[in-house]
């Protein structure tokens, strides 16, 4: 009986881990928000809704991704203005 309980707990933990990874990937891959404050509020909303705790690495990756996205948007605007001038 003890072995069965242990196996069920292990399966449940494995399933939770898989769900968290899937959730993290969805956020990293589909999150196009420029403002860090806005993304933080959105993350808090998702966490309350899905009861999933994101790890620190995912949060830091998300903010690095947002900063890169913001830089690419700025570069795009600069390029468009440069084309208008020429």
PAKOL-290810 format. One record per atom (N, C-alpha, C): residue in three letters; atom name; x, y negated, z negated. Coordinates in nm, 3 decimals, decimal comma. Example, Ala and Ser with C-alpha at 12.3 -4.5 7.8 and 13.67 -1.06 7.14 Angstrom:
2
 doza palum       X       Y       Z
  ALA     N   1,319   0,569  -0,780
  ALA    CA   1,230   0,450  -0,780
  ALA     C   1,320   0,330  -0,780
  SER     N   1,285   0,225  -0,708
  SER    CA   1,367   0,106  -0,714
  SER     C   1,290  -0,003  -0,787
***
This chain:
86
 doza palum       X       Y       Z
  UNK     N   0,083   0,120   0,000
  UNK    CA   0,000   0,000   0,000
  UNK     C   0,087  -0,126   0,000
  UNK     N   0,193  -0,121  -0,080
  UNK    CA   0,282  -0,237  -0,088
  UNK     C   0,346  -0,265   0,048
  UNK     N   0,383  -0,160   0,117
  UNK    CA   0,444  -0,174   0,249
  UNK     C   0,347  -0,237   0,349
  UNK     N   0,221  -0,198   0,343
  UNK    CA   0,119  -0,253   0,432
  UNK     C   0,100  -0,403   0,407
  UNK     N   0,094  -0,442   0,281
  UNK    CA   0,080  -0,584   0,245
  UNK     C   0,200  -0,662   0,296
  UNK     N   0,318  -0,605   0,277
  UNK    CA   0,441  -0,671   0,323
  UNK     C   0,439  -0,690   0,475
  UNK     N   0,396  -0,586   0,547
  UNK    CA   0,389  -0,595   0,693
  UNK     C   0,289  -0,701   0,738
  UNK     N   0,175  -0,708   0,673
  UNK    CA   0,074  -0,809   0,708
  UNK     C   0,126  -0,950   0,684
  UNK     N   0,194  -0,969   0,571
  UNK    CA   0,252  -1,101   0,542
  UNK     C   0,355  -1,138   0,647
  UNK     N   0,439  -1,042   0,684
  UNK    CA   0,544  -1,067   0,783
  UNK     C   0,482  -1,104   0,918
  UNK     N   0,377  -1,030   0,960
  UNK    CA   0,310  -1,061   1,087
  UNK     C   0,248  -1,200   1,083
  UNK     N   0,185  -1,232   0,971
  UNK    CA   0,122  -1,363   0,958
  UNK     C   0,226  -1,475   0,968
  UNK     N   0,340  -1,457   0,900
  UNK    CA   0,447  -1,557   0,904
  UNK     C   0,501  -1,571   1,046
  UNK     N   0,518  -1,458   1,115
  UNK    CA   0,569  -1,460   1,252
  UNK     C   0,471  -1,534   1,343
  UNK     N   0,343  -1,508   1,325
  UNK    CA   0,240  -1,574   1,405
  UNK     C   0,239  -1,724   1,377
  UNK     N   0,251  -1,763   1,251
  UNK    CA   0,257  -1,905   1,217
  UNK     C   0,375  -1,972   1,284
  UNK     N   0,490  -1,905   1,279
  UNK    CA   0,611  -1,961   1,339
  UNK     C   0,592  -1,979   1,489
  UNK     N   0,533  -1,882   1,554
  UNK    CA   0,510  -1,890   1,698
  UNK     C   0,417  -2,007   1,730
  UNK     N   0,311  -2,023   1,653
  UNK    CA   0,216  -2,133   1,675
  UNK     C   0,283  -2,268   1,657
  UNK     N   0,367  -2,280   1,555
  UNK    CA   0,437  -2,407   1,531
  UNK     C   0,530  -2,438   1,647
  UNK     N   0,603  -2,338   1,696
  UNK    CA   0,692  -2,360   1,810
  UNK     C   0,614  -2,403   1,934
  UNK     N   0,502  -2,340   1,957
  UNK    CA   0,419  -2,376   2,073
  UNK     C   0,370  -2,520   2,059
  UNK     N   0,326  -2,555   1,940
  UNK    CA   0,278  -2,690   1,912
  UNK     C   0,390  -2,793   1,931
  UNK     N   0,510  -2,759   1,880
  UNK    CA   0,624  -2,849   1,895
  UNK     C   0,658  -2,871   2,042
  UNK     N   0,656  -2,764   2,120
  UNK    CA   0,687  -2,776   2,263
  UNK     C   0,585  -2,861   2,335
  UNK     N   0,459  -2,847   2,298
  UNK    CA   0,355  -2,929   2,361
  UNK     C   0,383  -3,076   2,333
  UNK     N   0,417  -3,108   2,209
  UNK    CA   0,443  -3,248   2,175
  UNK     C   0,566  -3,300   2,248
  UNK     N   0,674  -3,224   2,246
  UNK    CA   0,798  -3,270   2,310
  UNK     C   0,778  -3,288   2,460
  UNK     N   0,708  -3,195   2,524
  UNK    CA   0,697  -3,197   2,669
  UNK     C   0,592  -3,294   2,722
  UNK     N   0,490  -3,322   2,644
  UNK    CA   0,381  -3,402   2,700
  UNK     C   0,365  -3,537   2,630
  UNK     N   0,458  -3,574   2,547
  UNK    CA   0,442  -3,695   2,467
  UNK     C   0,507  -3,813   2,537
  UNK     N   0,430  -3,902   2,595
  UNK    CA   0,484  -4,018   2,664
  UNK     C   0,435  -4,144   2,594
  UNK     N   0,487  -4,170   2,478
  UNK    CA   0,449  -4,288   2,401
  UNK     C   0,573  -4,374   2,383
  UNK     N   0,561  -4,503   2,408
  UNK    CA   0,677  -4,590   2,402
  UNK     C   0,708  -4,634   2,260
  UNK     N   0,606  -4,664   2,184
  UNK    CA   0,624  -4,723   2,051
  UNK     C   0,639  -4,614   1,945
  UNK     N   0,749  -4,620   1,867
  UNK    CA   0,771  -4,519   1,763
  UNK     C   0,662  -4,521   1,657
  UNK     N   0,614  -4,639   1,622
  UNK    CA   0,511  -4,650   1,519
  UNK     C   0,382  -4,581   1,565
  UNK     N   0,348  -4,603   1,689
  UNK    CA   0,229  -4,540   1,745
  UNK     C   0,244  -4,388   1,746
  UNK     N   0,361  -4,340   1,784
  UNK    CA   0,383  -4,195   1,788
  UNK     C   0,375  -4,136   1,647
  UNK     N   0,426  -4,210   1,549
  UNK    CA   0,420  -4,162   1,410
  UNK     C   0,275  -4,147   1,366
  UNK     N   0,192  -4,246   1,398
  UNK    CA   0,049  -4,239   1,361
  UNK     C  -0,020  -4,123   1,433
  UNK     N   0,017  -4,103   1,559
  UNK    CA  -0,043  -3,994   1,636
  UNK     C  -0,003  -3,859   1,577
  UNK     N   0,124  -3,847   1,538
  UNK    CA   0,172  -3,723   1,476
  UNK     C   0,098  -3,697   1,345
  UNK     N   0,079  -3,802   1,264
  UNK    CA   0,007  -3,784   1,138
  UNK     C  -0,135  -3,736   1,163
  UNK     N  -0,198  -3,793   1,266
  UNK    CA  -0,334  -3,751   1,301
  UNK     C  -0,335  -3,603   1,342
  UNK     N  -0,239  -3,561   1,424
  UNK    CA  -0,234  -3,422   1,468
  UNK     C  -0,206  -3,328   1,352
  UNK     N  -0,118  -3,372   1,262
  UNK    CA  -0,085  -3,288   1,147
  UNK     C  -0,207  -3,266   1,059
  UNK     N  -0,285  -3,371   1,037
  UNK    CA  -0,407  -3,356   0,956
  UNK     C  -0,506  -3,264   1,025
  UNK     N  -0,513  -3,277   1,155
  UNK    CA  -0,613  -3,201   1,231
  UNK     C  -0,577  -3,053   1,239
  UNK     N  -0,450  -3,024   1,262
  UNK    CA  -0,410  -2,885   1,285
  UNK     C  -0,344  -2,819   1,165
  UNK     N  -0,319  -2,896   1,061
  UNK    CA  -0,256  -2,843   0,939
  UNK     C  -0,123  -2,774   0,969
  UNK     N  -0,045  -2,832   1,058
  UNK    CA   0,085  -2,775   1,094
  UNK     C   0,194  -2,873   1,053
  UNK     N   0,298  -2,820   0,993
  UNK    CA   0,409  -2,905   0,948
  UNK     C   0,519  -2,899   1,054
  UNK     N   0,557  -3,013   1,105
  UNK    CA   0,666  -3,018   1,202
  UNK     C   0,799  -3,029   1,129
  UNK     N   0,899  -2,964   1,181
  UNK    CA   1,029  -2,975   1,115
  UNK     C   1,101  -3,103   1,156
  UNK     N   1,205  -3,139   1,082
  UNK    CA   1,274  -3,267   1,105
  UNK     C   1,339  -3,273   1,242
  UNK     N   1,392  -3,161   1,288
  UNK    CA   1,459  -3,160   1,419
  UNK     C   1,362  -3,198   1,530
  UNK     N   1,242  -3,147   1,523
  UNK    CA   1,143  -3,179   1,626
  UNK     C   1,110  -3,328   1,622
  UNK     N   1,093  -3,383   1,503
  UNK    CA   1,064  -3,527   1,492
  UNK     C   1,178  -3,609   1,550
  UNK     N   1,303  -3,572   1,517
  UNK    CA   1,416  -3,649   1,568
  UNK     C   1,427  -3,634   1,720
  UNK     N   1,403  -3,513   1,772
  UNK    CA   1,404  -3,493   1,917
  UNK     C   1,297  -3,577   1,983
  UNK     N   1,182  -3,585   1,921
  UNK    CA   1,072  -3,663   1,976
  UNK     C   1,109  -3,810   1,985
  UNK     N   1,167  -3,865   1,879
  UNK    CA   1,202  -4,006   1,882
  UNK     C   1,316  -4,035   1,979
  UNK     N   1,411  -3,943   1,992
  UNK    CA   1,517  -3,960   2,092
  UNK     C   1,456  -3,959   2,231
  UNK     N   1,363  -3,868   2,254
  UNK    CA   1,294  -3,861   2,383
  UNK     C   1,222  -3,991   2,413
  UNK     N   1,153  -4,046   2,312
  UNK    CA   1,080  -4,171   2,333
  UNK     C   1,174  -4,285   2,367
  UNK     N   1,289  -4,291   2,299
  UNK    CA   1,383  -4,399   2,327
  UNK     C   1,438  -4,387   2,468
  UNK     N   1,464  -4,265   2,512
  UNK    CA   1,511  -4,245   2,650
  UNK     C   1,403  -4,286   2,748
  UNK     N   1,280  -4,251   2,718
  UNK    CA   1,168  -4,286   2,806
  UNK     C   1,155  -4,438   2,815
  UNK     N   1,168  -4,506   2,702
  UNK    CA   1,161  -4,652   2,701
  UNK     C   1,273  -4,710   2,785
  UNK     N   1,394  -4,655   2,772
  UNK    CA   1,508  -4,703   2,851
  UNK     C   1,481  -4,682   2,999
  UNK     N   1,424  -4,570   3,036
  UNK    CA   1,397  -4,545   3,178
  UNK     C   1,289  -4,640   3,230
  UNK     N   1,190  -4,672   3,147
  UNK    CA   1,087  -4,769   3,188
  UNK     C   1,151  -4,906   3,210
  UNK     N   1,239  -4,948   3,118
  UNK    CA   1,308  -5,076   3,133
  UNK     C   1,391  -5,078   3,260
  UNK     N   1,462  -4,968   3,288
  UNK    CA   1,543  -4,961   3,410
  UNK     C   1,455  -4,971   3,534
  UNK     N   1,338  -4,909   3,528
  UNK    CA   1,246  -4,915   3,641
  UNK     C   1,200  -5,058   3,666
  UNK     N   1,165  -5,131   3,560
  UNK    CA   1,124  -5,271   3,576
  UNK     C   1,237  -5,356   3,631
  UNK     N   1,359  -5,335   3,580
  UNK    CA   1,474  -5,409   3,630
  UNK     C   1,496  -5,381   3,778
  UNK     N   1,484  -5,255   3,816
  UNK    CA   1,502  -5,216   3,956
  UNK     C   1,395  -5,281   4,044
  UNK     N   1,270  -5,281   3,998
  UNK    CA   1,161  -5,341   4,076
  UNK     C   1,185  -5,490   4,094
  UNK     N   1,231  -5,558   3,987
  UNK    CA   1,260  -5,701   3,998
  UNK     C   1,376  -5,727   4,092
  UNK     N   1,475  -5,639   4,088
  UNK    CA   1,590  -5,653   4,177
  UNK     C   1,547  -5,639   4,322
  UNK     N   1,459  -5,544   4,350
  UNK    CA   1,409  -5,525   4,486
  UNK     C   1,331  -5,648   4,532
  UNK     N   1,252  -5,708   4,443
  UNK    CA   1,176  -5,828   4,478
  UNK     C   1,270  -5,944   4,514
  UNK     N   1,379  -5,955   4,439
  UNK    CA   1,474  -6,065   4,463
  UNK     C   1,542  -6,048   4,599
  UNK     N   1,580  -5,924   4,631
  UNK    CA   1,649  -5,898   4,758
  UNK     C   1,546  -5,903   4,869
***
